[in-house]
């Protein structure tokens, strides 16, 4: 598969995910108000941050021992592994920023709603 076609497919999937997130945000805002929108934003933000931090970290399994037994890699192999990891997690930054925006909109709307109710 060509690199351009793979990038186009990746962009299409990313836009589909953004549209689904927008539809869920509208539904949550309709059902739960701005507080629900802030909670959806926090949830999205937390999931993306968690995925970025735990990408290659083994936790409480045999993978910990395999990671310790892995032979030392050359600088070139380490650089290639870092580049591969960066390419794998780069879309998460965009979704994390979407979560931050949803949280900010939800909190601002919630405060505005309660301020106008006075």
C-alpha positions, 0 to 999 in steps of 0.5 A: 500500500502506498504511503499516500493512500495509508495517510488518506485512510488514516485521515478519513478514520480520524475525521470519522472519529471527530464526527462521532465525538461531535455527535456524542458531545451534542447528545450529551449536551442535550441530555445532561447539559454543559456539566455532561459536556465537561465530563465528556471532555474530561473523560476524553482528555483522561483516556488520551493522556493515559494512552500516551503515558502507557503506550509501551509500559508493561504493567504487572505481567510477564512483560515486565520481565521480558522488558528487563531481559531485552538486549540493549539496542543500538542508537539507531534501533532506539531512534527507529523505535522512538520514531515508530512510537511517535508516529503511533501516538501523534493523533492522540494529541489532537484528540486530547486537545478536543477533550480539553476544548470540550471541558473548557466549553462545558465548564464555561457553559455551566458557569454561564448557565448558573450565572444567568439563573441568578 
